Amino acid sequence: MYKVNESCIGCGACTAVCPEVFDLNDDGLAENIIGEVPAELEDSAKEAMESCPVAAIVNE
């Protein structure tokens, strides 16, 4: 499960790469909008994790 942690700075990189899984909340920080990532979104969720400049996305 890909999850955004408290290190998020709200850059929006993850939402640009994988908007089906990540979105910015009212505070301007990323959050998950779904729980388990479906197989067809796994590659883009992984790319979002790898593109995060502060490593705020983890795969638990």
mmCIF file of the N, C-alpha and C atoms, coordinates in Angstrom:
data_MODEL
# 
_entry.id   MODEL 
# 
loop_
_atom_site.group_PDB 
_atom_site.id 
_atom_site.type_symbol 
_atom_site.label_atom_id 
_atom_site.label_alt_id 
_atom_site.label_comp_id 
_atom_site.label_asym_id 
_atom_site.label_entity_id 
_atom_site.label_seq_id 
_atom_site.pdbx_PDB_ins_code 
_atom_site.Cartn_x 
_atom_site.Cartn_y 
_atom_site.Cartn_z 
_atom_site.occupancy 
_atom_site.B_iso_or_equiv 
_atom_site.pdbx_formal_charge 
_atom_site.auth_seq_id 
_atom_site.auth_comp_id 
_atom_site.auth_asym_id 
_atom_site.auth_atom_id 
_atom_site.pdbx_PDB_model_num 
ATOM 1   N N  . MET A 1 1  ? 0.842  -1.181 0.000   1.00 0.00 ? 1  MET A N  1 
ATOM 2   C CA . MET A 1 1  ? 0.000  0.000  0.000   1.00 0.00 ? 1  MET A CA 1 
ATOM 3   C C  . MET A 1 1  ? 0.885  1.242  0.000   1.00 0.00 ? 1  MET A C  1 
ATOM 4   N N  . TYR A 1 2  ? 0.670  2.105  -0.955  1.00 0.00 ? 2  TYR A N  1 
ATOM 5   C CA . TYR A 1 2  ? 1.413  3.358  -1.030  1.00 0.00 ? 2  TYR A CA 1 
ATOM 6   C C  . TYR A 1 2  ? 0.753  4.370  -0.113  1.00 0.00 ? 2  TYR A C  1 
ATOM 7   N N  . LYS A 1 3  ? 1.573  5.021  0.693   1.00 0.00 ? 3  LYS A N  1 
ATOM 8   C CA . LYS A 1 3  ? 1.043  5.935  1.703   1.00 0.00 ? 3  LYS A CA 1 
ATOM 9   C C  . LYS A 1 3  ? 1.910  7.181  1.786   1.00 0.00 ? 3  LYS A C  1 
ATOM 10  N N  . VAL A 1 4  ? 1.261  8.341  1.907   1.00 0.00 ? 4  VAL A N  1 
ATOM 11  C CA . VAL A 1 4  ? 1.980  9.609  2.074   1.00 0.00 ? 4  VAL A CA 1 
ATOM 12  C C  . VAL A 1 4  ? 2.234  9.814  3.562   1.00 0.00 ? 4  VAL A C  1 
ATOM 13  N N  . ASN A 1 5  ? 3.473  10.139 3.915   1.00 0.00 ? 5  ASN A N  1 
ATOM 14  C CA . ASN A 1 5  ? 3.782  10.387 5.326   1.00 0.00 ? 5  ASN A CA 1 
ATOM 15  C C  . ASN A 1 5  ? 3.898  11.884 5.608   1.00 0.00 ? 5  ASN A C  1 
ATOM 16  N N  . GLU A 1 6  ? 4.280  12.222 6.828   1.00 0.00 ? 6  GLU A N  1 
ATOM 17  C CA . GLU A 1 6  ? 4.320  13.612 7.291   1.00 0.00 ? 6  GLU A CA 1 
ATOM 18  C C  . GLU A 1 6  ? 5.444  14.446 6.674   1.00 0.00 ? 6  GLU A C  1 
ATOM 19  N N  . SER A 1 7  ? 6.293  13.832 5.874   1.00 0.00 ? 7  SER A N  1 
ATOM 20  C CA . SER A 1 7  ? 7.379  14.566 5.225   1.00 0.00 ? 7  SER A CA 1 
ATOM 21  C C  . SER A 1 7  ? 6.919  15.371 4.015   1.00 0.00 ? 7  SER A C  1 
ATOM 22  N N  . CYS A 1 8  ? 5.683  15.185 3.584   1.00 0.00 ? 8  CYS A N  1 
ATOM 23  C CA . CYS A 1 8  ? 5.168  15.830 2.375   1.00 0.00 ? 8  CYS A CA 1 
ATOM 24  C C  . CYS A 1 8  ? 5.305  17.353 2.462   1.00 0.00 ? 8  CYS A C  1 
ATOM 25  N N  . ILE A 1 9  ? 5.773  17.949 1.341   1.00 0.00 ? 9  ILE A N  1 
ATOM 26  C CA . ILE A 1 9  ? 5.900  19.405 1.264   1.00 0.00 ? 9  ILE A CA 1 
ATOM 27  C C  . ILE A 1 9  ? 4.878  20.013 0.304   1.00 0.00 ? 9  ILE A C  1 
ATOM 28  N N  . GLY A 1 10 ? 4.031  19.171 -0.272  1.00 0.00 ? 10 GLY A N  1 
ATOM 29  C CA . GLY A 1 10 ? 2.970  19.659 -1.143  1.00 0.00 ? 10 GLY A CA 1 
ATOM 30  C C  . GLY A 1 10 ? 3.423  20.096 -2.520  1.00 0.00 ? 10 GLY A C  1 
ATOM 31  N N  . CYS A 1 11 ? 4.477  19.494 -3.042  1.00 0.00 ? 11 CYS A N  1 
ATOM 32  C CA . CYS A 1 11 ? 4.989  19.907 -4.356  1.00 0.00 ? 11 CYS A CA 1 
ATOM 33  C C  . CYS A 1 11 ? 4.075  19.491 -5.500  1.00 0.00 ? 11 CYS A C  1 
ATOM 34  N N  . GLY A 1 12 ? 3.284  18.450 -5.301  1.00 0.00 ? 12 GLY A N  1 
ATOM 35  C CA . GLY A 1 12 ? 2.339  18.006 -6.319  1.00 0.00 ? 12 GLY A CA 1 
ATOM 36  C C  . GLY A 1 12 ? 2.899  17.033 -7.338  1.00 0.00 ? 12 GLY A C  1 
ATOM 37  N N  . ALA A 1 13 ? 4.135  16.605 -7.178  1.00 0.00 ? 13 ALA A N  1 
ATOM 38  C CA . ALA A 1 13 ? 4.726  15.662 -8.133  1.00 0.00 ? 13 ALA A CA 1 
ATOM 39  C C  . ALA A 1 13 ? 3.921  14.370 -8.197  1.00 0.00 ? 13 ALA A C  1 
ATOM 40  N N  . CYS A 1 14 ? 3.515  13.854 -7.077  1.00 0.00 ? 14 CYS A N  1 
ATOM 41  C CA . CYS A 1 14 ? 2.778  12.588 -7.064  1.00 0.00 ? 14 CYS A CA 1 
ATOM 42  C C  . CYS A 1 14 ? 1.414  12.723 -7.731  1.00 0.00 ? 14 CYS A C  1 
ATOM 43  N N  . THR A 1 15 ? 0.758  13.849 -7.522  1.00 0.00 ? 15 THR A N  1 
ATOM 44  C CA . THR A 1 15 ? -0.562 14.044 -8.127  1.00 0.00 ? 15 THR A CA 1 
ATOM 45  C C  . THR A 1 15 ? -0.446 14.221 -9.638  1.00 0.00 ? 15 THR A C  1 
ATOM 46  N N  . ALA A 1 16 ? 0.666  14.750 -10.111 1.00 0.00 ? 16 ALA A N  1 
ATOM 47  C CA . ALA A 1 16 ? 0.880  14.886 -11.551 1.00 0.00 ? 16 ALA A CA 1 
ATOM 48  C C  . ALA A 1 16 ? 1.124  13.530 -12.200 1.00 0.00 ? 16 ALA A C  1 
ATOM 49  N N  . VAL A 1 17 ? 1.826  12.650 -11.493 1.00 0.00 ? 17 VAL A N  1 
ATOM 50  C CA . VAL A 1 17 ? 2.168  11.337 -12.035 1.00 0.00 ? 17 VAL A CA 1 
ATOM 51  C C  . VAL A 1 17 ? 1.030  10.337 -11.866 1.00 0.00 ? 17 VAL A C  1 
ATOM 52  N N  . CYS A 1 18 ? 0.346  10.389 -10.740 1.00 0.00 ? 18 CYS A N  1 
ATOM 53  C CA . CYS A 1 18 ? -0.669 9.374  -10.437 1.00 0.00 ? 18 CYS A CA 1 
ATOM 54  C C  . CYS A 1 18 ? -1.883 9.992  -9.718  1.00 0.00 ? 18 CYS A C  1 
ATOM 55  N N  . PRO A 1 19 ? -2.675 10.771 -10.448 1.00 0.00 ? 19 PRO A N  1 
ATOM 56  C CA . PRO A 1 19 ? -3.827 11.430 -9.818  1.00 0.00 ? 19 PRO A CA 1 
ATOM 57  C C  . PRO A 1 19 ? -4.946 10.471 -9.405  1.00 0.00 ? 19 PRO A C  1 
ATOM 58  N N  . GLU A 1 20 ? -4.874 9.237  -9.868  1.00 0.00 ? 20 GLU A N  1 
ATOM 59  C CA . GLU A 1 20 ? -5.872 8.244  -9.467  1.00 0.00 ? 20 GLU A CA 1 
ATOM 60  C C  . GLU A 1 20 ? -5.661 7.766  -8.035  1.00 0.00 ? 20 GLU A C  1 
ATOM 61  N N  . VAL A 1 21 ? -4.449 7.976  -7.507  1.00 0.00 ? 21 VAL A N  1 
ATOM 62  C CA . VAL A 1 21 ? -4.106 7.502  -6.159  1.00 0.00 ? 21 VAL A CA 1 
ATOM 63  C C  . VAL A 1 21 ? -3.854 8.657  -5.196  1.00 0.00 ? 21 VAL A C  1 
ATOM 64  N N  . PHE A 1 22 ? -3.277 9.760  -5.689  1.00 0.00 ? 22 PHE A N  1 
ATOM 65  C CA . PHE A 1 22 ? -2.886 10.867 -4.820  1.00 0.00 ? 22 PHE A CA 1 
ATOM 66  C C  . PHE A 1 22 ? -3.581 12.164 -5.224  1.00 0.00 ? 22 PHE A C  1 
ATOM 67  N N  . ASP A 1 23 ? -3.885 12.977 -4.226  1.00 0.00 ? 23 ASP A N  1 
ATOM 68  C CA . ASP A 1 23 ? -4.469 14.299 -4.453  1.00 0.00 ? 23 ASP A CA 1 
ATOM 69  C C  . ASP A 1 23 ? -3.963 15.226 -3.361  1.00 0.00 ? 23 ASP A C  1 
ATOM 70  N N  . LEU A 1 24 ? -4.064 16.517 -3.589  1.00 0.00 ? 24 LEU A N  1 
ATOM 71  C CA . LEU A 1 24 ? -3.691 17.484 -2.556  1.00 0.00 ? 24 LEU A CA 1 
ATOM 72  C C  . LEU A 1 24 ? -4.917 17.813 -1.724  1.00 0.00 ? 24 LEU A C  1 
ATOM 73  N N  . ASN A 1 25 ? -4.742 17.846 -0.406  1.00 0.00 ? 25 ASN A N  1 
ATOM 74  C CA . ASN A 1 25 ? -5.858 18.155 0.484   1.00 0.00 ? 25 ASN A CA 1 
ATOM 75  C C  . ASN A 1 25 ? -5.999 19.665 0.673   1.00 0.00 ? 25 ASN A C  1 
ATOM 76  N N  . ASP A 1 26 ? -6.894 20.083 1.535   1.00 0.00 ? 26 ASP A N  1 
ATOM 77  C CA . ASP A 1 26 ? -7.156 21.503 1.762   1.00 0.00 ? 26 ASP A CA 1 
ATOM 78  C C  . ASP A 1 26 ? -5.938 22.256 2.307   1.00 0.00 ? 26 ASP A C  1 
ATOM 79  N N  . ASP A 1 27 ? -5.017 21.523 2.928   1.00 0.00 ? 27 ASP A N  1 
ATOM 80  C CA . ASP A 1 27 ? -3.792 22.135 3.453   1.00 0.00 ? 27 ASP A CA 1 
ATOM 81  C C  . ASP A 1 27 ? -2.690 22.197 2.398   1.00 0.00 ? 27 ASP A C  1 
ATOM 82  N N  . GLY A 1 28 ? -2.969 21.688 1.196   1.00 0.00 ? 28 GLY A N  1 
ATOM 83  C CA . GLY A 1 28 ? -1.987 21.698 0.134   1.00 0.00 ? 28 GLY A CA 1 
ATOM 84  C C  . GLY A 1 28 ? -0.982 20.559 0.188   1.00 0.00 ? 28 GLY A C  1 
ATOM 85  N N  . LEU A 1 29 ? -1.268 19.558 1.001   1.00 0.00 ? 29 LEU A N  1 
ATOM 86  C CA . LEU A 1 29 ? -0.386 18.407 1.143   1.00 0.00 ? 29 LEU A CA 1 
ATOM 87  C C  . LEU A 1 29 ? -1.013 17.192 0.472   1.00 0.00 ? 29 LEU A C  1 
ATOM 88  N N  . ALA A 1 30 ? -0.182 16.296 -0.003  1.00 0.00 ? 30 ALA A N  1 
ATOM 89  C CA . ALA A 1 30 ? -0.674 15.104 -0.684  1.00 0.00 ? 30 ALA A CA 1 
ATOM 90  C C  . ALA A 1 30 ? -1.312 14.139 0.302   1.00 0.00 ? 30 ALA A C  1 
ATOM 91  N N  . GLU A 1 31 ? -2.286 13.404 -0.208  1.00 0.00 ? 31 GLU A N  1 
ATOM 92  C CA . GLU A 1 31 ? -2.936 12.349 0.556   1.00 0.00 ? 31 GLU A CA 1 
ATOM 93  C C  . GLU A 1 31 ? -3.388 11.266 -0.409  1.00 0.00 ? 31 GLU A C  1 
ATOM 94  N N  . ASN A 1 32 ? -3.579 10.081 0.123   1.00 0.00 ? 32 ASN A N  1 
ATOM 95  C CA . ASN A 1 32 ? -4.105 8.982  -0.665  1.00 0.00 ? 32 ASN A CA 1 
ATOM 96  C C  . ASN A 1 32 ? -5.604 9.193  -0.836  1.00 0.00 ? 32 ASN A C  1 
ATOM 97  N N  . ILE A 1 33 ? -6.091 8.919  -2.046  1.00 0.00 ? 33 ILE A N  1 
ATOM 98  C CA . ILE A 1 33 ? -7.530 9.006  -2.243  1.00 0.00 ? 33 ILE A CA 1 
ATOM 99  C C  . ILE A 1 33 ? -8.159 7.629  -2.413  1.00 0.00 ? 33 ILE A C  1 
ATOM 100 N N  . ILE A 1 34 ? -7.311 6.603  -2.460  1.00 0.00 ? 34 ILE A N  1 
ATOM 101 C CA . ILE A 1 34 ? -7.792 5.224  -2.440  1.00 0.00 ? 34 ILE A CA 1 
ATOM 102 C C  . ILE A 1 34 ? -6.896 4.434  -1.499  1.00 0.00 ? 34 ILE A C  1 
ATOM 103 N N  . GLY A 1 35 ? -7.379 3.293  -1.056  1.00 0.00 ? 35 GLY A N  1 
ATOM 104 C CA . GLY A 1 35 ? -6.591 2.447  -0.163  1.00 0.00 ? 35 GLY A CA 1 
ATOM 105 C C  . GLY A 1 35 ? -5.601 1.601  -0.956  1.00 0.00 ? 35 GLY A C  1 
ATOM 106 N N  . GLU A 1 36 ? -5.990 0.374  -1.220  1.00 0.00 ? 36 GLU A N  1 
ATOM 107 C CA . GLU A 1 36 ? -5.131 -0.521 -1.984  1.00 0.00 ? 36 GLU A CA 1 
ATOM 108 C C  . GLU A 1 36 ? -5.062 -0.059 -3.437  1.00 0.00 ? 36 GLU A C  1 
ATOM 109 N N  . VAL A 1 37 ? -3.860 -0.032 -3.968  1.00 0.00 ? 37 VAL A N  1 
ATOM 110 C CA . VAL A 1 37 ? -3.644 0.391  -5.355  1.00 0.00 ? 37 VAL A CA 1 
ATOM 111 C C  . VAL A 1 37 ? -3.920 -0.801 -6.274  1.00 0.00 ? 37 VAL A C  1 
ATOM 112 N N  . PRO A 1 38 ? -4.850 -0.643 -7.214  1.00 0.00 ? 38 PRO A N  1 
ATOM 113 C CA . PRO A 1 38 ? -5.121 -1.734 -8.156  1.00 0.00 ? 38 PRO A CA 1 
ATOM 114 C C  . PRO A 1 38 ? -3.894 -2.041 -9.023  1.00 0.00 ? 38 PRO A C  1 
ATOM 115 N N  . ALA A 1 39 ? -3.813 -3.248 -9.513  1.00 0.00 ? 39 ALA A N  1 
ATOM 116 C CA . ALA A 1 39 ? -2.663 -3.693 -10.293 1.00 0.00 ? 39 ALA A CA 1 
ATOM 117 C C  . ALA A 1 39 ? -2.379 -2.776 -11.476 1.00 0.00 ? 39 ALA A C  1 
ATOM 118 N N  . GLU A 1 40 ? -3.414 -2.275 -12.127 1.00 0.00 ? 40 GLU A N  1 
ATOM 119 C CA . GLU A 1 40 ? -3.203 -1.436 -13.302 1.00 0.00 ? 40 GLU A CA 1 
ATOM 120 C C  . GLU A 1 40 ? -2.626 -0.064 -12.969 1.00 0.00 ? 40 GLU A C  1 
ATOM 121 N N  . LEU A 1 41 ? -2.645 0.329  -11.688 1.00 0.00 ? 41 LEU A N  1 
ATOM 122 C CA . LEU A 1 41 ? -2.076 1.618  -11.270 1.00 0.00 ? 41 LEU A CA 1 
ATOM 123 C C  . LEU A 1 41 ? -0.759 1.463  -10.520 1.00 0.00 ? 41 LEU A C  1 
ATOM 124 N N  . GLU A 1 42 ? -0.334 0.233  -10.328 1.00 0.00 ? 42 GLU A N  1 
ATOM 125 C CA . GLU A 1 42 ? 0.875  -0.047 -9.545  1.00 0.00 ? 42 GLU A CA 1 
ATOM 126 C C  . GLU A 1 42 ? 2.106  0.669  -10.106 1.00 0.00 ? 42 GLU A C  1 
ATOM 127 N N  . ASP A 1 43 ? 2.307  0.631  -11.410 1.00 0.00 ? 43 ASP A N  1 
ATOM 128 C CA . ASP A 1 43 ? 3.488  1.261  -12.002 1.00 0.00 ? 43 ASP A CA 1 
ATOM 129 C C  . ASP A 1 43 ? 3.482  2.773  -11.806 1.00 0.00 ? 43 ASP A C  1 
ATOM 130 N N  . SER A 1 44 ? 2.333  3.416  -11.998 1.00 0.00 ? 44 SER A N  1 
ATOM 131 C CA . SER A 1 44 ? 2.305  4.872  -11.836 1.00 0.00 ? 44 SER A CA 1 
ATOM 132 C C  . SER A 1 44 ? 2.408  5.268  -10.367 1.00 0.00 ? 44 SER A C  1 
ATOM 133 N N  . ALA A 1 45 ? 1.873  4.467  -9.447  1.00 0.00 ? 45 ALA A N  1 
ATOM 134 C CA . ALA A 1 45 ? 2.033  4.759  -8.018  1.00 0.00 ? 45 ALA A CA 1 
ATOM 135 C C  . ALA A 1 45 ? 3.497  4.639  -7.617  1.00 0.00 ? 45 ALA A C  1 
ATOM 136 N N  . LYS A 1 46 ? 4.181  3.632  -8.158  1.00 0.00 ? 46 LYS A N  1 
ATOM 137 C CA . LYS A 1 46 ? 5.608  3.464  -7.877  1.00 0.00 ? 46 LYS A CA 1 
ATOM 138 C C  . LYS A 1 46 ? 6.398  4.639  -8.451  1.00 0.00 ? 46 LYS A C  1 
ATOM 139 N N  . GLU A 1 47 ? 6.041  5.079  -9.649  1.00 0.00 ? 47 GLU A N  1 
ATOM 140 C CA . GLU A 1 47 ? 6.712  6.227  -10.255 1.00 0.00 ? 47 GLU A CA 1 
ATOM 141 C C  . GLU A 1 47 ? 6.493  7.485  -9.411  1.00 0.00 ? 47 GLU A C  1 
ATOM 142 N N  . ALA A 1 48 ? 5.282  7.649  -8.880  1.00 0.00 ? 48 ALA A N  1 
ATOM 143 C CA . ALA A 1 48 ? 4.991  8.795  -8.014  1.00 0.00 ? 48 ALA A CA 1 
ATOM 144 C C  . ALA A 1 48 ? 5.864  8.746  -6.766  1.00 0.00 ? 48 ALA A C  1 
ATOM 145 N N  . MET A 1 49 ? 5.995  7.566  -6.182  1.00 0.00 ? 49 MET A N  1 
ATOM 146 C CA . MET A 1 49 ? 6.836  7.407  -4.997  1.00 0.00 ? 49 MET A CA 1 
ATOM 147 C C  . MET A 1 49 ? 8.283  7.778  -5.319  1.00 0.00 ? 49 MET A C  1 
ATOM 148 N N  . GLU A 1 50 ? 8.767  7.303  -6.443  1.00 0.00 ? 50 GLU A N  1 
ATOM 149 C CA . GLU A 1 50 ? 10.149 7.561  -6.819  1.00 0.00 ? 50 GLU A CA 1 
ATOM 150 C C  . GLU A 1 50 ? 10.390 9.012  -7.230  1.00 0.00 ? 50 GLU A C  1 
ATOM 151 N N  . SER A 1 51 ? 9.346  9.712  -7.649  1.00 0.00 ? 51 SER A N  1 
ATOM 152 C CA . SER A 1 51 ? 9.509  11.103 -8.073  1.00 0.00 ? 51 SER A CA 1 
ATOM 153 C C  . SER A 1 51 ? 9.381  12.095 -6.919  1.00 0.00 ? 51 SER A C  1 
ATOM 154 N N  . CYS A 1 52 ? 8.979  11.634 -5.768  1.00 0.00 ? 52 CYS A N  1 
ATOM 155 C CA . CYS A 1 52 ? 8.814  12.528 -4.622  1.00 0.00 ? 52 CYS A CA 1 
ATOM 156 C C  . CYS A 1 52 ? 10.177 13.054 -4.160  1.00 0.00 ? 52 CYS A C  1 
ATOM 157 N N  . PRO A 1 53 ? 10.353 14.372 -4.156  1.00 0.00 ? 53 PRO A N  1 
ATOM 158 C CA . PRO A 1 53 ? 11.666 14.931 -3.821  1.00 0.00 ? 53 PRO A CA 1 
ATOM 159 C C  . PRO A 1 53 ? 12.063 14.783 -2.348  1.00 0.00 ? 53 PRO A C  1 
ATOM 160 N N  . VAL A 1 54 ? 11.103 14.494 -1.487  1.00 0.00 ? 54 VAL A N  1 
ATOM 161 C CA . VAL A 1 54 ? 11.418 14.348 -0.058  1.00 0.00 ? 54 VAL A CA 1 
ATOM 162 C C  . VAL A 1 54 ? 11.115 12.948 0.470   1.00 0.00 ? 54 VAL A C  1 
ATOM 163 N N  . ALA A 1 55 ? 10.892 11.997 -0.435  1.00 0.00 ? 55 ALA A N  1 
ATOM 164 C CA . ALA A 1 55 ? 10.607 10.605 -0.070  1.00 0.00 ? 55 ALA A CA 1 
ATOM 165 C C  . ALA A 1 55 ? 9.457  10.491 0.913   1.00 0.00 ? 55 ALA A C  1 
ATOM 166 N N  . ALA A 1 56 ? 8.381  11.244 0.640   1.00 0.00 ? 56 ALA A N  1 
ATOM 167 C CA . ALA A 1 56 ? 7.222  11.255 1.537   1.00 0.00 ? 56 ALA A CA 1 
ATOM 168 C C  . ALA A 1 56 ? 6.225  10.142 1.234   1.00 0.00 ? 56 ALA A C  1 
ATOM 169 N N  . ILE A 1 57 ? 6.476  9.358  0.212   1.00 0.00 ? 57 ILE A N  1 
ATOM 170 C CA . ILE A 1 57 ? 5.586  8.235  -0.116  1.00 0.00 ? 57 ILE A CA 1 
ATOM 171 C C  . ILE A 1 57 ? 6.327  6.952  0.164   1.00 0.00 ? 57 ILE A C  1 
ATOM 172 N N  . VAL A 1 58 ? 5.687  6.070  0.907   1.00 0.00 ? 58 VAL A N  1 
ATOM 173 C CA . VAL A 1 58 ? 6.269  4.786  1.223   1.00 0.00 ? 58 VAL A CA 1 
ATOM 174 C C  . VAL A 1 58 ? 5.314  3.686  0.745   1.00 0.00 ? 58 VAL A C  1 
ATOM 175 N N  . ASN A 1 59 ? 5.873  2.532  0.484   1.00 0.00 ? 59 ASN A N  1 
ATOM 176 C CA . ASN A 1 59 ? 5.077  1.377  0.095   1.00 0.00 ? 59 ASN A CA 1 
ATOM 177 C C  . ASN A 1 59 ? 5.150  0.375  1.232   1.00 0.00 ? 59 ASN A C  1 
ATOM 178 N N  . GLU A 1 60 ? 4.088  0.309  1.999   1.00 0.00 ? 60 GLU A N  1 
ATOM 179 C CA . GLU A 1 60 ? 4.063  -0.570 3.180   1.00 0.00 ? 60 GLU A CA 1 
ATOM 180 C C  . GLU A 1 60 ? 3.374  -1.876 2.864   1.00 0.00 ? 60 GLU A C  1 
# 
